[in-house]
């Protein structure tokens, strides 16, 4: 048990905690960003959200799909599809006792790719910028997964 305690107290776990917190906070900020776009575009998905409208016709007009709102929502969905696996695999990766510099490289590459992905998605930047950012992040996660699978004993 002392070995597990040593791993948990390691600099790798502390680094992972920092970088995981950064991407989780980034993902959490996508909800207020979606709300901002909904309110500024007056575009809502549910009738009960149209309370600021004065007439029933205005309420119906607010029930629509807006491309800017959908772009932010898709970016948030992409975060959910990529950040959650990073958290799970990254935690398992830290338990394999990786070298600090290698672990930092994985964590920083993933976080940088997700931040750039968001910028590329929201602005939007021309492709393949967003696709490359996504691939770089997935590559970092798959690299950590490979380390987890190659160091475990079945």
N, C-alpha and C positions, 0 to 999 in steps of 0.2 A: 504493500500500500504506500510505502514511502516513495516509490518511484512515481506513482500517479500524482502524489502531492507535489513532487518536484516538477513534473510536467505542467501541472495547473498553475504553479507559481512562476513559470518561466516567462522570459521576455517575449517569446513567440505568442503565448496566450494573451499577454497584455497588448501586444501589437494587433493581434486579431480582434480583440475586444474594441480597440480604437477604430480600426477600419470597418468592422462590421457595424458599429454604431453610426459611423458617417453615412454608409449606404442605407441603413434603415431609416435614419432621419431624412435623408434625401427622398426616399420612397414615401415616407409619411407626409412630406411637404407637397407631394403631388395632389393630395386630396384638397388642401386649401387652394392650390393652383387651379384645380378643376372647378371649384366653387367660384373662384374669381372670374374665370372665363364664362361660367354659366350666368353670373349676375351681370357682367359687363355686356354680354351678348344677348341677355334676356332670353335664354334658351334653357328650358327645363325638361326633365323626363317625366315628371309626375304632376298631376293637376294640383295637388296640395302645395306644391312649391311655387305656384304662381300667385300667391296671396297679394303681392304688390300691384297686381293688375286691377284696373278700375272697372272694367266691363268683362262680361263673359267672352266677348269676341277677342279682347286683349289676352285673356287667359288661354284661349285656344291657339292664338298666334305664338304664344310663348312655348307651347308644346311642340317642339320641332328639334331636328337634328342640325347642329352647327358644326362645320368642319374644324374650327379651332378647338371647340370643346372635345370633339371626338379625337383630335390629335393628342391632346393632353391625356385623355382617358386611355388611349392606346399606349402611350408612353408609360403610364402608371401600370397598366396590365403587363407590359414588357418587363418592368421592374419586378413585379411579383413573380414572373416566370423565371427570372434570373437571380435576383437577390436572395430569395429563400433557399434555392439550392446552394448558393455560395455560402450562406450561413451554416447550413447543415454540413456540407462537405468541408468547409473551412474549419469547423469545430473538430470534426474527425481528423482532419489533416494536422491540426495542432497536437493531437494526441499521439501522432507518430514520431514526435520529437524531431522535427525538421531543423535544419540550420537556420539561424535567425535571418541571415541575409537572403537566403532563398525564399523563406516565408514572406519577408517584407516585399520582395519582388512580386510574388504572387498577389499579395494583398493590394499593393499599390497599383499594379497593372489593372486589377479588377476594378478598383474604386475609380481610377482615372478613366477607364473605358466607360463606366456607367455614367460618370459626370459628363463626359463628352457626348455619349449617346443621347442624354437628355437635351443638351444644347442643340445637337444636330436634329433631334426630333421636333423640338418646340419652335425653332427659328423658321423654317426648316432649312438645313444645309443640303446641298445636292448630294444625291447618292453617288458613290458608295460610302460616304462618310459614316452614316448611321449603321450601315451593314458591317463595315469594318470594325467600328467600335463594339458592336455586338459580338462579332467573331473573336475579337481580342479578349473580351471578358469571358466568353465561353471557353476559350483556350486556357485561360488561367484556372478556371474551375475544373475543367477536365484534367489538367496537369496535376492539380491537388488530388482529384479523385484517383488518378493513376497511382500516385504515391500511397494513398490509403490502401488501395487494393493490392499493391505490390509489397507492402510491409505487413499485411495481416497474415495470420496463419490460419489456414482452413483445416 
